Amino acid sequence: MPVFQLQMKQGRFTPEEIVVPANTRFKLQLHNAGPDAEEFESVELKKEKVLAAGAASFLVFAPLKPGTYRFFGEFHPATAQGRIVAR
């Protein structure tokens, strides 16, 4: 299963765009490197995970059809924006 990294820090996601293979299950490793709690949330993908400062976790995604799927951080919605692109 392909694994991709996403870091949360001070209200931002790095990288902001993650390109994944379409029609393939994958794992997203999350790490909150910031001093405050942060959340990964995607309404389209029906995924949500809150991480305390310094915490790490992961989410496993079912195969996605080709397209762009947005995610955001609910604690910093103005700056914590990103997307998963399935190709």
mmCIF file of the C-alpha atoms, coordinates in Angstrom:
data_MODEL
# 
_entry.id   MODEL 
# 
loop_
_atom_site.group_PDB 
_atom_site.id 
_atom_site.type_symbol 
_atom_site.label_atom_id 
_atom_site.label_alt_id 
_atom_site.label_comp_id 
_atom_site.label_asym_id 
_atom_site.label_entity_id 
_atom_site.label_seq_id 
_atom_site.pdbx_PDB_ins_code 
_atom_site.Cartn_x 
_atom_site.Cartn_y 
_atom_site.Cartn_z 
_atom_site.occupancy 
_atom_site.B_iso_or_equiv 
_atom_site.pdbx_formal_charge 
_atom_site.auth_seq_id 
_atom_site.auth_comp_id 
_atom_site.auth_asym_id 
_atom_site.auth_atom_id 
_atom_site.pdbx_PDB_model_num 
ATOM 1  C CA . MET A 1 1  ? 0.000   0.000  0.000   1.00 0.00 ? 1  MET A CA 1 
ATOM 2  C CA . PRO A 1 2  ? 1.470   3.401  -0.947  1.00 0.00 ? 2  PRO A CA 1 
ATOM 3  C CA . VAL A 1 3  ? 2.162   5.718  1.996   1.00 0.00 ? 3  VAL A CA 1 
ATOM 4  C CA . PHE A 1 4  ? 2.103   9.523  1.854   1.00 0.00 ? 4  PHE A CA 1 
ATOM 5  C CA . GLN A 1 5  ? 3.195   12.060 4.480   1.00 0.00 ? 5  GLN A CA 1 
ATOM 6  C CA . LEU A 1 6  ? 1.286   15.142 5.634   1.00 0.00 ? 6  LEU A CA 1 
ATOM 7  C CA . GLN A 1 7  ? 2.607   17.559 8.247   1.00 0.00 ? 7  GLN A CA 1 
ATOM 8  C CA . MET A 1 8  ? 0.479   20.047 10.155  1.00 0.00 ? 8  MET A CA 1 
ATOM 9  C CA . LYS A 1 9  ? 2.189   23.067 11.663  1.00 0.00 ? 9  LYS A CA 1 
ATOM 10 C CA . GLN A 1 10 ? 0.952   26.501 12.756  1.00 0.00 ? 10 GLN A CA 1 
ATOM 11 C CA . GLY A 1 11 ? -2.288  26.324 10.784  1.00 0.00 ? 11 GLY A CA 1 
ATOM 12 C CA . ARG A 1 12 ? -0.799  24.980 7.538   1.00 0.00 ? 12 ARG A CA 1 
ATOM 13 C CA . PHE A 1 13 ? -0.449  21.618 5.793   1.00 0.00 ? 13 PHE A CA 1 
ATOM 14 C CA . THR A 1 14 ? 2.766   20.521 4.105   1.00 0.00 ? 14 THR A CA 1 
ATOM 15 C CA . PRO A 1 15 ? 2.483   19.576 1.323   1.00 0.00 ? 15 PRO A CA 1 
ATOM 16 C CA . GLU A 1 16 ? -0.738  21.315 0.349   1.00 0.00 ? 16 GLU A CA 1 
ATOM 17 C CA . GLU A 1 17 ? -1.228  18.909 -2.566  1.00 0.00 ? 17 GLU A CA 1 
ATOM 18 C CA . ILE A 1 18 ? -0.764  15.155 -2.386  1.00 0.00 ? 18 ILE A CA 1 
ATOM 19 C CA . VAL A 1 19 ? -0.879  13.213 -5.649  1.00 0.00 ? 19 VAL A CA 1 
ATOM 20 C CA . VAL A 1 20 ? -1.980  9.598  -5.194  1.00 0.00 ? 20 VAL A CA 1 
ATOM 21 C CA . PRO A 1 21 ? -2.603  6.799  -7.688  1.00 0.00 ? 21 PRO A CA 1 
ATOM 22 C CA . ALA A 1 22 ? -6.268  6.555  -8.663  1.00 0.00 ? 22 ALA A CA 1 
ATOM 23 C CA . ASN A 1 23 ? -8.128  3.334  -7.906  1.00 0.00 ? 23 ASN A CA 1 
ATOM 24 C CA . THR A 1 24 ? -5.522  2.319  -5.307  1.00 0.00 ? 24 THR A CA 1 
ATOM 25 C CA . ARG A 1 25 ? -5.908  2.059  -1.540  1.00 0.00 ? 25 ARG A CA 1 
ATOM 26 C CA . PHE A 1 26 ? -3.356  4.223  0.303   1.00 0.00 ? 26 PHE A CA 1 
ATOM 27 C CA . LYS A 1 27 ? -2.243  5.376  3.751   1.00 0.00 ? 27 LYS A CA 1 
ATOM 28 C CA . LEU A 1 28 ? -1.800  8.998  4.811   1.00 0.00 ? 28 LEU A CA 1 
ATOM 29 C CA . GLN A 1 29 ? 0.664   9.466  7.699   1.00 0.00 ? 29 GLN A CA 1 
ATOM 30 C CA . LEU A 1 30 ? -0.239  12.569 9.714   1.00 0.00 ? 30 LEU A CA 1 
ATOM 31 C CA . HIS A 1 31 ? 2.139   14.474 11.984  1.00 0.00 ? 31 HIS A CA 1 
ATOM 32 C CA . ASN A 1 32 ? 1.241   17.584 13.951  1.00 0.00 ? 32 ASN A CA 1 
ATOM 33 C CA . ALA A 1 33 ? 4.558   19.413 14.351  1.00 0.00 ? 33 ALA A CA 1 
ATOM 34 C CA . GLY A 1 34 ? 2.876   22.532 15.723  1.00 0.00 ? 34 GLY A CA 1 
ATOM 35 C CA . PRO A 1 35 ? 2.387   23.761 19.283  1.00 0.00 ? 35 PRO A CA 1 
ATOM 36 C CA . ASP A 1 36 ? -1.428  23.432 19.178  1.00 0.00 ? 36 ASP A CA 1 
ATOM 37 C CA . ALA A 1 37 ? -3.984  20.766 18.301  1.00 0.00 ? 37 ALA A CA 1 
ATOM 38 C CA . GLU A 1 38 ? -4.930  20.509 14.627  1.00 0.00 ? 38 GLU A CA 1 
ATOM 39 C CA . GLU A 1 39 ? -7.462  18.552 12.630  1.00 0.00 ? 39 GLU A CA 1 
ATOM 40 C CA . PHE A 1 40 ? -7.480  16.864 9.246   1.00 0.00 ? 40 PHE A CA 1 
ATOM 41 C CA . GLU A 1 41 ? -11.006 16.922 7.856   1.00 0.00 ? 41 GLU A CA 1 
ATOM 42 C CA . SER A 1 42 ? -12.494 16.147 4.463   1.00 0.00 ? 42 SER A CA 1 
ATOM 43 C CA . VAL A 1 43 ? -16.234 16.274 3.930   1.00 0.00 ? 43 VAL A CA 1 
ATOM 44 C CA . GLU A 1 44 ? -15.869 14.742 0.445   1.00 0.00 ? 44 GLU A CA 1 
ATOM 45 C CA . LEU A 1 45 ? -13.810 11.813 1.722   1.00 0.00 ? 45 LEU A CA 1 
ATOM 46 C CA . LYS A 1 46 ? -15.728 11.447 4.995   1.00 0.00 ? 46 LYS A CA 1 
ATOM 47 C CA . LYS A 1 47 ? -12.513 11.461 7.039   1.00 0.00 ? 47 LYS A CA 1 
ATOM 48 C CA . GLU A 1 48 ? -11.666 13.357 10.192  1.00 0.00 ? 48 GLU A CA 1 
ATOM 49 C CA . LYS A 1 49 ? -8.768  13.119 12.656  1.00 0.00 ? 49 LYS A CA 1 
ATOM 50 C CA . VAL A 1 50 ? -7.727  15.472 15.465  1.00 0.00 ? 50 VAL A CA 1 
ATOM 51 C CA . LEU A 1 51 ? -4.100  15.412 16.581  1.00 0.00 ? 51 LEU A CA 1 
ATOM 52 C CA . ALA A 1 52 ? -2.660  16.974 19.711  1.00 0.00 ? 52 ALA A CA 1 
ATOM 53 C CA . ALA A 1 53 ? 0.551   18.991 19.465  1.00 0.00 ? 53 ALA A CA 1 
ATOM 54 C CA . GLY A 1 54 ? 3.441   16.674 18.567  1.00 0.00 ? 54 GLY A CA 1 
ATOM 55 C CA . ALA A 1 55 ? 1.140   13.701 17.869  1.00 0.00 ? 55 ALA A CA 1 
ATOM 56 C CA . ALA A 1 56 ? 1.250   11.373 14.875  1.00 0.00 ? 56 ALA A CA 1 
ATOM 57 C CA . SER A 1 57 ? -1.382  9.084  13.409  1.00 0.00 ? 57 SER A CA 1 
ATOM 58 C CA . PHE A 1 58 ? -2.596  7.786  10.062  1.00 0.00 ? 58 PHE A CA 1 
ATOM 59 C CA . LEU A 1 59 ? -5.681  7.351  7.909   1.00 0.00 ? 59 LEU A CA 1 
ATOM 60 C CA . VAL A 1 60 ? -6.283  4.615  5.332   1.00 0.00 ? 60 VAL A CA 1 
ATOM 61 C CA . PHE A 1 61 ? -8.246  5.580  2.228   1.00 0.00 ? 61 PHE A CA 1 
ATOM 62 C CA . ALA A 1 62 ? -10.283 3.329  -0.028  1.00 0.00 ? 62 ALA A CA 1 
ATOM 63 C CA . PRO A 1 63 ? -9.410  3.575  -3.731  1.00 0.00 ? 63 PRO A CA 1 
ATOM 64 C CA . LEU A 1 64 ? -10.372 6.990  -5.121  1.00 0.00 ? 64 LEU A CA 1 
ATOM 65 C CA . LYS A 1 65 ? -11.695 7.715  -8.577  1.00 0.00 ? 65 LYS A CA 1 
ATOM 66 C CA . PRO A 1 66 ? -9.608  10.229 -10.559 1.00 0.00 ? 66 PRO A CA 1 
ATOM 67 C CA . GLY A 1 67 ? -10.270 13.731 -9.290  1.00 0.00 ? 67 GLY A CA 1 
ATOM 68 C CA . THR A 1 68 ? -9.442  16.356 -6.672  1.00 0.00 ? 68 THR A CA 1 
ATOM 69 C CA . TYR A 1 69 ? -10.572 15.980 -3.075  1.00 0.00 ? 69 TYR A CA 1 
ATOM 70 C CA . ARG A 1 70 ? -10.248 18.911 -0.668  1.00 0.00 ? 70 ARG A CA 1 
ATOM 71 C CA . PHE A 1 71 ? -9.298  18.746 3.010   1.00 0.00 ? 71 PHE A CA 1 
ATOM 72 C CA . PHE A 1 72 ? -8.886  21.383 5.695   1.00 0.00 ? 72 PHE A CA 1 
ATOM 73 C CA . GLY A 1 73 ? -7.985  21.992 9.314   1.00 0.00 ? 73 GLY A CA 1 
ATOM 74 C CA . GLU A 1 74 ? -11.054 23.011 11.273  1.00 0.00 ? 74 GLU A CA 1 
ATOM 75 C CA . PHE A 1 75 ? -9.001  24.921 13.869  1.00 0.00 ? 75 PHE A CA 1 
ATOM 76 C CA . HIS A 1 76 ? -7.400  27.130 11.161  1.00 0.00 ? 76 HIS A CA 1 
ATOM 77 C CA . PRO A 1 77 ? -9.853  27.060 8.227   1.00 0.00 ? 77 PRO A CA 1 
ATOM 78 C CA . ALA A 1 78 ? -8.467  30.209 6.565   1.00 0.00 ? 78 ALA A CA 1 
ATOM 79 C CA . THR A 1 79 ? -4.934  28.824 6.163   1.00 0.00 ? 79 THR A CA 1 
ATOM 80 C CA . ALA A 1 80 ? -5.061  25.048 6.682   1.00 0.00 ? 80 ALA A CA 1 
ATOM 81 C CA . GLN A 1 81 ? -6.228  24.025 3.213   1.00 0.00 ? 81 GLN A CA 1 
ATOM 82 C CA . GLY A 1 82 ? -5.100  21.165 1.005   1.00 0.00 ? 82 GLY A CA 1 
ATOM 83 C CA . ARG A 1 83 ? -6.106  18.662 -1.620  1.00 0.00 ? 83 ARG A CA 1 
ATOM 84 C CA . ILE A 1 84 ? -5.578  15.068 -2.594  1.00 0.00 ? 84 ILE A CA 1 
ATOM 85 C CA . VAL A 1 85 ? -5.349  14.555 -6.351  1.00 0.00 ? 85 VAL A CA 1 
ATOM 86 C CA . ALA A 1 86 ? -6.037  11.017 -7.590  1.00 0.00 ? 86 ALA A CA 1 
ATOM 87 C CA . ARG A 1 87 ? -4.532  10.337 -11.044 1.00 0.00 ? 87 ARG A CA 1 
# 
